[in-house]
Amino acid sequence: CTKGFLDTEPITELTDENFYRTTDDAYKALVGCYDGLQIVWAGGVSLPVATEILSDNCFGGTGNSDGFGYQMLDEFDRLRSPADQNLFVDNWIAYYKAIYRCNMLLGKLDGIEWGNKADLRPVYEAETRFIRAYLYFDMIRLWGHVPLLTEPSNENIPQADPNEVYTVIANDLKFAIENLPATSYASQPTATYGRVTKWAAESLMGRVFLYYTGYYKQTDLAGVVDRSAALNYLEDVINNGGFSLVENFAHLWPASLENYVGEDNKETVFAIKYTFTSDYDGNTDGNHWMVMFGMREQWSFPYGNGWGGATVNPKLWNAYNRNDSRRTASIIAIAEEGINFTNQSKQREYTGYYNKKYSPLVDENGNSIAVNKGGVNFQIGQFQDYVSIRYADVLLMAAELGSPNAQTYFDAVRRRAFGTNFSAQPVSQSAIMNERKLEFALEGIRYWDLLRQGVDVAASTIAESTTVLNGGQEVRKTISAGKINETNGLQQIPNNQITLSNGVLVQNAGW
Amino acid sequence: QQAIRGKVVSTEDRLPIPGVSVKIKGTAQGISTDENGNFSINANVGQSLIFSYIGMQEKEVKLTSAAPINVALEPTTGNLDEVVVVGYGVQQKKLITGASVQVKGDDIQKQSTTNALQALQGQTPGVQISSTSGQPGESMRVIIRGVGTIANASPLYVVDGVLTNDISYLNPNDIASMDVLKDAASAAIYGSQAANGVILVTTKTGKSDQPAQISVDTYTGLQKLARKIDMLNAKQYAIIMNEGAINAGKVPYFTNEEITNLGEGTMWMDEMFKDNALTQNYSLSAQGGSTKSTYSTSFAYTSQEGIVGGKSLSNYERFNYRINSEHNLYNDIIRLGEHLTFTYLNSNGIGVGNQYNNSLRGAFNTSPLVPMYDEEGNFYDNTNSSWNTGEANPYATMYYGNQNDRNSQRLFGDVYLIVEPMKGLRFRTSLGLDYNVNESRSFTPIYRLSAYSFNDFSRINQNMGKNKSLLWDNLLSYTFDIKDDHHFEAMVGSSAFQYDGSSIWGANINAVFNDLEHAWLSNATNANDAAQMTLRGAPDDADKRMSYFGRLNYNYKGTYLLNATFRADGSSRFARGNRWGYFPSISAGWVISNEAFAESTKNWLDFFKLRASWGQVGNQRIDAFQFMSPVTFLNTNYIFGNQEGVLTPGAYPSRLSNVNLKWETSQQTNIGFDARLLQNRLDIAFDWYDKITKDWLIQVPVLATAGADGPFINGGDVKNTGVELALNYHDHIGEFNYSVGLNGTYNKNKVGSIPTADGIIHGANNLLFANSGEFYRAQNGFPIGYFWGYKTNGIFQTEDEVNSYRNANGTLIQPSAQPGDVRYVDVNGDGQIGETDKTMIGNPNPDFTYGFSITANYKGFDLAIQASGVAGNQLVQSYRNHTDPYSNYTTAILDRWHGPGSSNTTPRITEDARNWTNFSDLYIHDGDFLRVSTITLGYDFGKIIKKNYLRKVRLFASVLNAFTFTKYDGMDPEIGYAEGFASGVDLGYYPRPRTFMIGTNITF
């Protein structure tokens, strides 16, 4: 039809009608999916923070006059902060936005003119499906019952049976494993660090297998992957992935300053990457959640100031053998390091311990390193990647799944931690679980490791009654096992999404 | 009989009046005055002459001698024969069937305001006008007959026929009249743009055969803060902080000795406000005309300094050039003319936005312990404070953060051609232009004021943009009578509108020079750090409209009146199928006083007209392309590889499409009357209206599973019902003339049909202070933007009172409360305090808006008083950032609870602000106020000087914002600041200054 006076078109935007045509469009859309994954925790409560609070590693913390949302998480008690009915809503929305991007791209792959680049198609599809699986795995663990969409839809969709979700996750990962090239870490071009690899998919499959079979007490992963297949994937990563452990545990983390081995090191199997370019004009590339871990409004070189969330439970500090190098590499200890922290009056649930692995950093003058790099400020400018799967995890998972080399893998992890003080321990399920607690403390893994041993195990491990300092004053802190059991370890579905769905979405028990 | 000579002038401007009828009383003998107002008539001494002229009061003069006489005629106020401006035309006031109101230019200029809209305040019923900020040059919030939408509720402005949404460029002195079209029938001729009402502005034009008249008008004034807020001084602050610590079970922060030595500290309010900020205006205008051409032209300079921060931070400067002229090209058949105004604006300003963007807010929160300067006279760096390293000198923050300079140029007007080939038939075509160019720069120096307030790189921003709107209108009208008594006026027309524009903006760091003057991008040296560089440019979304409209006016003997209009609008903002909106209206009037049966009332009722109207108007104010699903590239990146800051661009579809999007519609019924009583001394206008705005264009939340932002949809409505009354009485006692005007409006606002599951459009979080919760809503059955929170019922005075506050089961309702905490009302009676107890605790929409004016003159003296007010609305006051326990308080905190019986309204001090973190009626204040906005006293020396080339030499003195009567304890109860659809929120509002000024009006 002819163009009339009233027909106008956007100049600086495309529409879904004229996009998804070329391989370049496909690549941009794929980057859009990575971007979707990058921003799931830009607002709301991030899983690395939330799961540490949910676990026995951390308390809620935050400012002394803040709302009690983090205490509600910590104590699994809705009445602790009745106003926080939508604590996770930003995340819920962001996860589905990211899934929408993936589903859109997957649905448009057939329409793209691949030409002589047809070999790109399975790779792009594999990466997209990995991201979708990663997103759903976070969601199903956190909320337990979520609507499942494998293509875009604005229908009011009820929550799916968890098995269906795991079937999609398993099949997505399987596709990724089968279609991504077996390029070892050493031969991967530096510029592609951060892209999903075959090894990332295999490792995530191992993690999904262990969680699903543990939490749901099943023998295989939704009929897609059995135990030996899961182990084979992990052994493939160990044998062909080209990864190895960084020699000194402390050097894995930026707080080791000049000794830090850097991001995308030989132990990083998969990371959600961040950088300092976040701003208030809509750029969301930064690590927006790490500021929560910083000490409440006070810096002490090299540790930066933050909001004092997820204060570390002294039990965790005490769980380490004093010869274990992971203790001081993982935890900022105010008294032990002689830090002059004076801001107790602004800190809730002060324990004397903070997260070191993901602490904001400052220079000697207290200037945020993020800002020195060019970040807008210390809140949104943090740029440390979230290392989701480390090679140490692959080793311990393989050991747990009964690898013939279980003892070797187990020893490798412990030998690094203890160095010259290493003495061997026989590998066993309980020894592995204990080791995982120490190895992955404050990395957002502990809570899932507890839950997969059963809700009751998680509940009794997390429950405690102790004292903490609120605004410098001693108060009783109680986390009861009953509350955890009541919720099955799942979190609250954002209430406004339930309202919006007109009750099609159903709230989890205990909330 | 002998020849009596004389001259007739107007009392108003001392100008001669040509064409005045001069009759000898009791005879048929009479003549008219000539071009210069002179007359000569043969009459006898002892007879009386009667002078009459349309728009002037009749005057009778008895001849006591044959000497020449000079007669001055008073203009009648609100004469029924006068014409008022309606959409695409004019109409006699007595034949108007809709609800519209006219304010004369004189009544606007008298207010001596920088902004014409501010002068309109209180002058018209049904029009609520409030400043969005007291900062010079900031816009006004104009609401006609209640808020009708959660989107932009401001009216359409039509200046000399050209549509616009901003008239701040106008020099009030250039305005001949402003006509407010309130009901749908009056506004429907503007169809798609008129849902929020229409304000027609007519600028001054010359008159045919008018002798040249030159005027110089000036004023100069000094402005200052009208009412200050008192914050705690250092001593009081320390005592209150200690009390907070003690209440938290800690040791006090300050010893008694320390407190004794503290003194007053820095009083930040005193640092922020500047006294004697200058405001001035000079205008030079000329107008006149021959039989062939008329002209009116002016030049004006206006400037106003801000009272916050003073001239260097907050200042407004405007240059206006205007030329309106019309030329008779051919025998009164073809006429050509133009209206053109060029405006040059220069301004800089401080932040007057939300809590993060409000320069004044820091002064409310920073403790008096922070010094203003260090020993070297630099702004104090509080980074190493022993008290609170996080707080920064708010004056310095404002100073560093608002180094900016903006200027814009606007050319606005039209060129038109009128052809009248035969009597009654008229064709008019016009091409309107609204051309804008703007430029702005800002500079942020390197500084350090506190642990959080610092800037490590000097930064330069530079922006430029331009845009233009073209409007091409064609009108054809035909006026004819059938058998004299049936009067018809038919009009059809078309209008085509097109907008386009573009802008470019950039930012970079590391300035060579350390000041605003040199803040140009070429002076920024950073070449390597791409993340700190911005370089962008984009076209504005194009906007186009096509409209066809028609109007039919009919009246029978000026007694039975009928008016019908219809407009069809097509807009590029909607998809093809829904592009066109149709807006009909009909109205009727009955002049009862013309009827024979009304003869008996003639002795007291001069005129009475009953009116009724119904119509629909529309709104299409959404961004372009909302009906499409865009693929966004902006801000969509991921970082691959191990180089920080190196981004790979991506894309994703960001919003669902809705091709069914259509016009928002406002439908209104109006019934009213106009009456004139007591020998034309008293005018009454009354209106009742019922306005429903439906099919709002709103972006409602969609289910997250949809995965993209929700599309705009049509849904939700709001009903405004109200009555308006305007009274005007004028009379004289000898040479003392006076008039009193009074107007008032009652309006009720109610929302319905919100298309979400819970029937609510939720307000935003994080508005009142950091991490604050939702506090306003649009909800079915409630007024738009009502305040939603807990009701409180006093303060727990004792432990016993806490323990006796139990529910039916005997459990404590507020188990964690302590004496001094607030008692919340368990509204739903479920025995606990929770979300469901939150209810409507305030309404930002006033029930009543009103105004009055008094004018008087005696010989050369004149006096004018203008006042306006609102009643029945509530304000939310939130100055303090409660997440910081060390934020300062206003002195209102001195009345806090600190022991049984000490207060039942202000809770105790707690460091966690537990009584304030939940939004409750503690934040709510009544917003009623009456403001005497202008008092002016003038004297015309023209009567003394008596030079024939000087018509008027008036000197005047005025006080603007003279008195405000209110119980509200903030600096200014008139808070037009709105965040989304949350209005009436005082976050540290830039108050309107009080101005003392003197001025002159000289006419040659």
Interface residues (C-beta under 8 A of the other chain):
Chain A: F5 L6 D7 T8 E9 P10 I11 T12 E13 L14 T15 D16 E17 F19 D25 K28 A29 L30 V31 G32 C33 Y34 D35 G36 Q38 G63 N64 S65 D66 G67 P82 A83 Q85 V89 W92 I93 Y95 Y96 K97 I99 Y100 R101 N103 M104 P147 L149 P152 S153 N154 N156 I157 T190 A191 T192 Y193 G194 R195 G262 E263 D264 K273 Y274 T275 F276 T277 D281 G282 N283 T284 D285 E297 N305 S345 K346 G366 N367 V371 N372 K373 G374 F383 G471 G472 Q473 P494 N496 Q497 T499 L500 S501 N502
Chain B: A245 A248 G249 K250 T383 G390 A451 D456 A496 D529 A531 Q532 A538 P539 D541 A542 D543 K544 R545 M546 G570 S571 S572 R576 R579 A624 F625 M628 S629 P630 V631 T632 F633 L634 N635 T636 N637 Y638 I639 F640 G641 N642 E644 G645 V646 L647 T648 P649 G650 A651 Y652 P653 L656 S657 P701 V702 L703 A704 T705 A706 G707 A708 T756 A757 D758 H762 N771 G773 G834 E835 H882 T883 D884 P885 E911 D912 A913 R914 T917 N918
